[in-house]
Amino acid sequence: MSGLIPQQFIENLLDRTDLAELIGSRITLKKAGANYKARCPFHDEKTPSFNVRPDKGFYHCFGCGAHGDAISFVREFEGLDFTAAVEELARRAGLEVPYDKVASQQIRQSRTLTDALDYAREFYRNRLASTEGQLAREYLAARGLDDAIIELYQLGFAPGAGTALYNAASEELRKPLIETGTVSDRYGRPRDLFRNRVMFPIRNTRGRTVAFGGRTLGDDKAKYINSPESDAFHKSREIYGLFEARQALRRIDKLLVVEGYMDVIALAQFGIHCAVAAMGTATNQDSLAALLKQTRHLVFCFDGDTAGHRAADRAMENALELLEDGIHLQFLMLPEGEDPDTLVRKEGAEAFEKRIQQARPLSRYLFDRMQEGLDLSLPENQGELRSRVEPLLSRMPRGSLRDAMWHEMLRLCRPPRAPWQNNNSKRNSSNRGAGSAATPATPSERVPVRLSKNHMLCLAMLDAPEMATELKDLCRQDRQLDKAATFAAWLDQHGLRTRRQVYQMLARSPEDQARFRSLFDGIEHLPGRQEALKSARALLAPNDEARQKQRLRALAEKARELNFADLSPEERQQLKASLSSHQGKHG
């Protein structure tokens, strides 16, 4: 819908937005001349490299390359789409977004529906606090929920009377309540969908109510029921608990995907605010895509029974086509008979967090599941494993993860070395002309392990930390090398020059252990030391001339983004020398 917003309005909106005030309301900015500096909200760093230029209307991070205007910042920081970001800025400026007639009608319709659903949410909350909500309050207390968590998730109570909500709503809200299915008119007369149930409002990323889930307090056949799909609610797009997670966390590094509303709420009460629940079937591709829009790291948490393993298998298979390099999926299977709600109350938050940290990567889960019931010492079972795994790997996008998993499959399926393949095979083969019928050796299949630049550089610096001084500036200029840039800056900052020194520093610093714990996530097999060093040099520093050009380009960019006067004397001298040389060549 972004194309339906006049460009002139967008430009006027940006002109009226104080970028420093907007960003400063979300992160801490420090004045630096006419500009502002801060630690970047889009990647981890200890020294500020995030610059805000209110006079130019843009921000730029020299650490990760994040760059943009006010709309870009709101989109990235709040996780909104373009239209929602424009609406947020317009709201702050006290403006109405001038959509065209068709778009305006659609938006008014959508707002009418969410207005009615927000009214229903408040109605249910008030009923929970009333005398008739006593049983619902006792149920929530028995589940261990306190007033603060009930307020955070806006829980409520739907009275048992068949038309309590409909009767309480104004005339203008009744029709949208019927359109969303919150009130049903299937039999020609209105009747509330939710009756005698604890209510769980489902809110979108902007905090507007789009649907409800209801848990019965009686002996209804259906323990839980949910709102039907409507123009305001599409199951595959909504994630329960995401709005609350964003409210509680400064940045979402990972999401723990659980199966129920109470699982999300119980974990939040114990301080684990990254838990969410996908609506409908959490393991279909639409839901997975919606989750991956929020973060590149998902941990799926399932009960350890047969049904839980089936759900995990579906999630794994549906995720394969989405597994680009950089996406990290894990599986946490709980003890049989337990769910997150019961387990976190039984063992506490610290123990549950430890389970999350030890969750199996998708690659390990896949091979563990595919090997079940197979004895890989038997050739027949090796062939069976390959027949199970190969079709799954073929669905994955090309990349280093697929290569590594293919390599692992071949390792597991490779038969033991045959007698004719021993050290005497060369001598025996020389006598084949004398009539001996030697059995031909089985050709070995070898798949090279290709890692991303980020991983290859980190591995190279782990083996040769002295490279960090040379690589840190080059890595900072490429946003895709964020991990390598962070690792290089840390190595250089502490003056680490040997692998032993790196391990000693990490052993003494729990903070650095946590910081680099996921540095090599997704790597199943490591290349040799020389291969890593050679690849790193080839990727970043093919020759001295290229390295010098890259340095000068970085200086020119820095001069454009800031001011020439902000450069150090050494940097100004290098830039002047480069310009003089260029003018001399081109006369």
C-alpha positions in Angstrom: 0.0 0.0 0.0 3.1 2.3 0.1 2.5 3.3 -3.5 -0.9 4.7 -2.5 0.7 7.3 -0.2 1.6 10.5 -2.1 5.4 11.0 -2.3 5.0 14.7 -1.4 3.4 13.7 1.9 6.2 11.3 2.7 8.8 14.1 2.0 6.9 16.6 4.1 6.6 14.1 6.9 10.3 13.4 6.9 11.0 17.2 6.9 8.7 17.6 10.0 10.3 14.7 11.9 13.1 15.5 14.3 15.3 12.5 13.7 17.4 13.0 16.8 14.2 13.3 18.9 12.7 10.2 17.2 15.8 8.0 17.7 16.6 9.5 21.1 13.2 8.4 22.4 14.3 4.8 21.8 18.1 4.7 22.4 20.5 6.9 24.4 22.2 9.5 22.1 25.2 11.7 23.0 25.9 15.0 21.4 29.0 15.1 19.1 29.2 18.5 17.6 26.3 19.0 15.3 25.7 15.3 15.3 24.8 12.6 17.7 26.5 9.2 18.5 25.3 6.0 20.2 25.9 2.3 20.4 24.2 0.8 17.4 20.7 -0.7 18.2 21.1 -3.1 15.2 24.2 -5.0 16.3 26.3 -5.5 19.5 29.1 -3.1 20.1 31.0 -1.6 23.0 32.1 1.7 21.4 29.6 4.0 19.6 29.7 3.8 15.9 26.1 4.8 15.2 25.9 8.4 14.0 22.8 10.5 13.6 22.8 13.6 11.3 19.6 15.5 12.0 20.6 18.3 9.5 20.9 15.7 6.7 18.0 13.5 7.9 19.8 10.2 8.1 21.6 7.9 10.4 24.6 5.7 9.6 26.5 3.0 11.5 30.1 2.5 10.6 30.1 -0.8 12.4 27.3 -2.8 10.6 26.5 -0.4 7.7 22.9 0.3 8.8 21.7 3.5 7.1 18.5 5.3 6.4 16.0 8.0 7.3 13.2 8.2 9.9 11.0 5.7 8.1 13.8 3.2 7.8 14.6 3.5 11.5 11.1 2.9 12.6 10.7 0.0 10.2 13.9 -1.7 11.4 13.6 -0.9 15.1 9.9 -1.6 15.5 9.6 -4.4 12.9 6.9 -2.6 11.0 6.1 -2.5 7.3 6.4 0.7 5.2 2.8 1.8 5.6 2.8 1.1 9.4 6.0 3.1 9.8 4.6 6.1 7.9 1.4 5.9 10.0 3.5 5.9 13.2 5.5 9.0 12.1 2.3 10.7 11.0 0.7 10.0 14.4 3.7 11.5 16.2 3.4 14.6 13.9 -0.4 14.9 14.4 -1.1 14.2 10.7 -3.5 12.0 8.8 -2.0 9.9 6.0 -3.8 10.9 2.7 -4.5 7.6 1.1 -6.5 7.4 -2.1 -10.3 6.7 -1.8 -10.1 2.9 -2.3 -7.2 2.6 0.2 -8.9 4.9 2.7 -12.0 2.8 2.6 -10.1 -0.4 3.2 -8.2 1.2 6.1 -11.3 2.6 7.7 -12.9 -0.8 7.4 -9.9 -2.5 9.1 -9.8 0.2 11.8 -13.5 -0.3 12.4 -12.9 -4.0 13.0 -10.0 -3.5 15.3 -11.9 -0.8 17.2 -14.7 -3.3 17.8 -12.2 -6.0 18.9 -10.4 -3.5 21.2 -13.8 -2.7 22.7 -14.4 -6.5 23.3 -11.0 -6.8 24.9 -11.8 -4.1 27.4 -15.3 -5.6 28.0 -13.7 -9.0 28.9 -11.1 -7.3 31.1 -13.7 -5.5 33.1 -15.8 -8.7 33.5 -12.7 -10.5 34.9 -12.5 -7.8 37.6 -16.2 -8.0 38.4 -18.1 -10.3 40.7 -19.0 -12.7 37.9 -15.3 -13.1 37.1 -14.5 -14.8 40.5 -14.2 -18.3 39.0 -11.9 -17.1 36.2 -9.7 -15.2 38.7 -9.4 -18.4 40.8 -8.5 -20.4 37.8 -5.7 -17.9 36.8 -4.4 -17.9 40.4 -4.4 -21.7 40.4 -2.3 -21.6 37.3 0.2 -19.3 39.2 -0.4 -16.1 37.3 -0.1 -12.8 39.2 -1.8 -9.5 38.6 1.2 -8.0 36.7 1.3 -10.8 34.1 -2.5 -10.7 33.8 -2.3 -7.0 33.0 0.6 -7.4 30.6 -1.3 -9.9 28.5 -4.7 -8.2 29.0 -6.4 -11.4 30.0 -10.2 -11.3 30.5 -13.4 -13.3 31.1 -16.3 -13.9 28.8 -19.6 -14.2 30.8 -21.7 -17.3 30.4 -24.8 -15.3 29.2 -25.2 -15.9 25.5 -25.4 -12.2 24.4 -23.5 -10.3 27.1 -21.0 -8.7 24.7 -23.5 -8.0 22.0 -25.9 -6.3 24.5 -23.1 -4.2 25.9 -21.8 -3.0 22.5 -23.1 0.2 20.9 -25.1 -0.1 17.7 -22.2 0.9 15.5 -19.9 -1.8 17.0 -22.3 -4.7 16.7 -21.9 -5.2 13.0 -18.1 -5.3 13.0 -18.3 -7.7 16.0 -20.4 -10.0 13.8 -18.0 -9.5 10.8 -15.0 -10.7 13.0 -17.0 -13.7 14.3 -16.7 -12.5 17.9 -20.5 -12.5 17.8 -22.2 -15.1 15.6 -25.5 -14.7 13.7 -25.5 -18.2 12.2 -29.0 -19.0 13.3 -30.5 -15.6 12.5 -30.0 -14.1 15.9 -26.8 -12.7 17.6 -25.0 -15.0 20.1 -21.5 -14.4 21.6 -18.9 -16.8 20.3 -17.1 -16.9 23.6 -19.1 -17.9 26.7 -17.8 -18.8 30.2 -14.2 -18.7 29.1 -10.9 -17.1 30.1 -10.0 -14.8 27.3 -6.6 -14.3 25.6 -6.5 -11.3 23.3 -4.4 -11.7 20.2 -2.6 -8.4 19.3 -0.7 -7.4 16.2 2.7 -5.7 16.3 1.0 -2.4 16.9 -0.9 -3.6 19.9 -4.3 -3.6 18.2 -6.6 -6.6 19.0 -7.2 -8.8 15.9 -8.7 -11.9 17.5 -9.2 -13.9 20.7 -8.5 -17.3 22.1 -10.8 -18.6 24.9 -10.2 -21.4 27.5 -13.4 -23.0 28.9 -14.1 -22.9 32.6 -16.8 -25.5 32.2 -17.1 -29.0 30.7 -17.3 -27.8 27.0 -16.1 -30.4 24.5 -13.6 -27.8 23.1 -11.1 -26.7 25.8 -9.8 -23.9 23.6 -11.5 -22.1 20.7 -10.2 -19.2 18.6 -11.7 -16.4 16.5 -12.4 -17.3 12.9 -10.3 -15.7 10.2 -11.6 -12.2 9.1 -10.4 -9.1 7.3 -8.6 -8.2 10.6 -7.2 -11.7 11.4 -5.2 -14.0 9.3 -3.8 -16.9 11.3 -0.7 -17.4 9.3 0.4 -13.8 9.8 -0.1 -13.3 13.5 2.1 -14.4 16.3 0.8 -14.6 19.9 3.0 -12.8 22.4 5.1 -10.9 19.8 3.8 -7.5 20.8 4.5 -8.2 24.5 8.0 -9.6 23.7 8.8 -6.4 21.8 7.6 -4.4 24.8 9.8 -6.3 27.2 13.0 -6.8 25.1 15.2 -4.1 23.7 16.0 -6.3 20.7 14.7 -9.7 19.7 17.8 -11.9 19.1 15.8 -15.2 19.1 12.2 -16.4 19.5 11.2 -19.5 21.5 8.2 -21.0 19.6 5.8 -22.8 22.0 2.4 -24.3 21.4 0.0 -22.6 23.8 -1.0 -19.3 25.2 -0.4 -20.4 28.8 3.1 -21.5 27.8 4.0 -18.0 26.6 2.5 -16.3 29.6 4.1 -18.7 32.2 7.5 -18.3 30.7 7.1 -14.5 30.7 6.2 -14.6 34.3 9.5 -16.3 35.0 11.4 -13.7 33.0 11.7 -15.6 29.7 10.2 -12.9 27.4 11.2 -14.4 24.0 8.5 -17.0 24.0 5.7 -16.7 21.4 3.1 -19.0 19.8 2.2 -19.1 16.1 -1.5 -19.1 15.4 -3.1 -22.2 13.8 -0.4 -24.8 12.8 2.9 -23.3 13.9 4.9 -25.6 11.7 3.5 -24.6 8.2 5.6 -22.5 5.8 3.4 -19.4 6.1 3.8 -19.3 9.9 7.5 -20.1 9.6 8.0 -17.2 7.1 6.1 -14.9 9.5 8.4 -15.9 12.4 11.5 -15.5 10.3 10.5 -11.9 9.5 11.1 -11.2 13.2 14.4 -12.9 13.8 16.9 -15.3 12.1 17.1 -17.5 15.2 14.1 -19.7 16.1 14.0 -22.4 18.8 11.0 -24.7 18.5 9.9 -26.2 21.8 7.7 -29.3 21.7 6.5 -31.9 24.2 8.6 -35.0 24.1 5.8 -37.4 23.3 4.9 -38.9 19.9 2.7 -36.0 18.9 5.5 -33.5 19.8 8.0 -35.3 17.7 5.6 -35.4 14.8 5.1 -31.7 15.1 8.9 -31.1 15.2 9.3 -33.3 12.1 6.7 -31.2 10.3 8.5 -28.0 11.3 11.8 -29.4 10.2 10.6 -30.5 6.8 8.7 -27.2 6.1 11.7 -25.1 7.2 14.1 -26.8 4.8 13.2 -24.6 1.8 13.6 -21.5 3.9 17.0 -22.3 5.3 19.2 -19.7 3.8 22.7 -19.2 5.2 22.4 -17.2 8.4 19.1 -18.7 9.5 19.5 -20.7 12.7 16.8 -23.2 13.8 16.9 -25.4 16.9 14.7 -28.0 18.5 14.0 -28.3 22.2 12.2 -31.5 23.1 10.9 -31.5 26.6 10.6 -34.6 28.9 7.5 -36.6 28.1 4.4 -35.4 30.0 5.8 -31.9 30.4 5.1 -28.6 28.7 6.8 -25.2 29.1 4.2 -24.1 31.6 4.6 -27.0 34.0 8.3 -27.4 33.5 9.4 -23.8 34.2 7.4 -23.9 37.4 8.9 -27.2 38.4 12.6 -26.4 37.7 12.8 -22.6 37.5 13.9 -20.1 34.9 17.6 -20.8 35.1 17.3 -24.5 34.4 14.8 -23.8 31.6 17.2 -21.2 30.0 19.9 -23.9 30.1 17.6 -26.2 28.2 17.1 -23.5 25.5 20.9 -23.0 25.2 21.4 -26.7 24.7 18.6 -27.1 22.1 19.7 -29.2 19.1 20.4 -27.5 15.8 18.2 -28.5 12.9 21.0 -30.3 11.2 21.6 -32.5 14.3 17.9 -33.1 14.8 17.5 -34.2 11.2 20.3 -36.8 11.3 19.2 -38.0 14.8 15.7 -38.6 13.6 16.6 -40.2 10.3 19.0 -42.6 12.0 16.4 -43.9 14.4 16.1 -47.7 14.1 19.1 -48.0 11.8 22.4 -49.9 12.5 24.9 -47.9 10.3 27.4 -50.7 10.5 25.2 -52.5 7.9 25.5 -51.4 4.3 21.7 -51.9 3.8 21.0 -49.4 6.6 23.6 -46.9 5.2 21.6 -47.0 2.0 18.4 -46.6 3.9 19.7 -43.5 5.7 20.8 -41.9 2.4 17.4 -42.6 0.9 15.8 -40.8 3.8 18.1 -37.8 4.0 18.9 -37.0 0.4 15.4 -35.9 -0.6 15.3 -33.6 2.3 18.6 -32.0 1.6 17.7 -31.5 -2.1 14.9 -29.2 -1.0 17.3 -26.8 0.7 18.6 -23.6 -1.0 22.2 -23.9 -2.1 24.6 -22.6 0.5 27.2 -23.6 3.1 24.8 -25.2 5.4 23.4 -27.6 2.8 27.0 -28.4 1.7 28.0 -29.3 5.3 24.9 -31.4 5.8 25.5 -33.2 2.5 29.0 -33.9 3.7 27.8 -35.3 7.0 25.3 -37.6 5.1 28.2 -39.0 3.0 30.3 -39.5 6.1 27.6 -41.5 7.9 26.9 -43.5 4.8 30.5 -44.2 3.7 31.2 -47.9 4.0 34.2 -49.1 6.1 37.5 -49.4 4.4 37.7 -52.7 2.4 40.7 -55.0 2.7 41.7 -54.2 -0.9 41.9 -50.5 0.0 44.6 -50.9 2.6 48.2 -49.7 2.4 49.2 -52.6 0.2 46.7 -51.7 -2.5 49.2 -50.0 -4.6 51.5 -53.0 -4.6 48.7 -55.5 -5.3 47.4 -53.4 -8.2 50.8 -53.7 -9.9 50.3 -57.5 -10.2 46.9 -57.3 -11.9 48.4 -58.0 -15.3 49.3 -61.5 -14.1 45.7 -62.6 -14.2 44.7 -61.6 -10.7 41.1 -60.4 -10.6 41.2 -57.6 -8.0 37.9 -56.0 -6.9 37.8 -52.3 -7.9 37.8 -49.9 -5.1 34.6 -48.1 -4.4 34.9 -44.5 -5.6 34.8 -42.1 -2.7 32.5 -39.1 -2.9 33.9 -35.8 -1.5 31.9 -32.7 -1.1 34.0 -29.6 -0.3 32.8 -27.6 2.7 32.1 -24.0 1.7 31.5 -21.6 4.5 30.3 -18.0 4.4 32.8 -15.2 4.4 31.8 -14.3 8.0 32.5 -17.8 9.3 35.7 -18.3 7.3 37.2 -15.0 8.6 36.2 -15.8 12.2 37.9 -19.3 11.8 41.0 -17.7 10.3 41.3 -15.2 13.2 40.7 -17.9 15.8 43.8 -19.7 14.3 45.8 -16.5 13.7 44.5 -13.7 16.0 47.2 -11.4 14.8 45.2 -11.0 11.6 42.6 -9.0 13.5 44.5 -5.8 13.3 44.7 -6.1 9.5 41.1 -7.2 9.0 39.0 -5.2 11.5 38.7 -2.1 9.3 38.0 -4.1 6.1 35.3 -6.1 7.9 33.5 -3.1 9.2 33.0 -1.8 5.6 30.9 -4.8 4.7 27.6 -5.2 6.6 27.6 -9.0 5.8 30.8 -9.4 7.8 29.2 -8.2 11.1 30.4 -11.2 13.1 33.9 -11.0 11.7 34.0 -7.3 12.4 33.0 -7.7 16.0 35.4 -10.6 16.6 38.3 -8.7 15.0 37.6 -5.5 17.0 37.6 -7.6 20.3 40.8 -9.4 19.4 42.6 -6.2 18.5 41.2 -4.3 21.5 42.7 -6.9 23.9 45.9 -7.3 21.9 45.4 -11.1 21.6 48.0 -12.7 19.3 47.8 -16.4 19.9 44.9 -18.9 20.1 45.9 -19.7 23.7 45.5 -16.1 24.7 42.0 -16.1 23.1 41.0 -19.1 25.2 42.5 -17.6 28.3 40.6 -14.4 27.8 37.3 -16.1 27.2 37.8 -18.4 30.2 38.1 -15.3 32.5 35.2 -13.4 31.0 31.6 -14.8 31.2 30.5 -11.6 29.4 32.7 -12.4 26.4 31.7 -16.1 26.5 28.0 -15.0 26.2 28.9 -12.5 23.5 30.7 -15.0 21.2 28.7 -18.2 22.1 26.9 -18.2 18.8 29.9 -17.2 16.7 30.1 -20.5 14.8 26.4 -21.5 14.9 25.4 -23.5 11.8 28.9 -25.0 11.1 28.9 -28.8 11.2 32.4 -29.4 9.7 35.5 -27.2 9.9 38.0 -26.6 7.1 41.7 -27.1 7.7 43.8 -24.2 9.2 45.7 -23.4 6.0 42.5 -23.5 4.0 40.8 -21.0 6.4 43.8 -18.7 6.3 44.2 -18.9 2.6 40.5 -18.2 1.9 40.5 -15.3 4.3 43.3 -13.6 2.6 41.9 -14.3 -0.8 38.5 -12.9 0.2 39.6 -9.7 1.8 43.0 -8.8 0.7 43.9 -10.1 -2.8 46.8 -7.6 -3.1 48.2 -4.4 -1.5 46.9 -2.1 -4.2 43.3 -3.4 -3.7 43.6 -3.0 0.0 44.8 0.6 -0.4 42.0 1.5 -2.7 39.5 0.0 -0.3 41.0 2.1 2.5 40.8 5.3 0.5 37.2 4.6 -0.5 36.3 4.2 3.2 38.0 7.5 4.0 36.0 9.2 1.2 32.8 7.8 2.4 33.6 8.8 6.0 34.3 12.4 4.8 31.0 12.5 2.9 29.0 11.1 5.9 30.6 13.4 8.4 32.8 16.4 7.7 36.3 16.6 6.3 37.4 18.3 9.5 36.2 15.3 11.5 38.9 13.1 10.0 42.2 12.6 11.8 45.3 14.5 10.5 46.6 11.2 9.2 43.3 10.4 7.4 43.2 13.9 5.8 46.7 13.6 4.6 46.0 10.2 3.0 42.8 11.5 1.3 44.6 14.6 -0.1 47.5 12.4 -1.4 45.0 10.2 -3.2 43.2 13.2 -4.8 46.5 14.7 -6.0 47.5 11.4 -7.5 44.1 11.0 -9.3 44.4 14.6 -10.7 48.0 13.9 -11.9 46.9 10.8 -13.8 43.9 12.4 -15.5 45.4 15.8 -16.0 
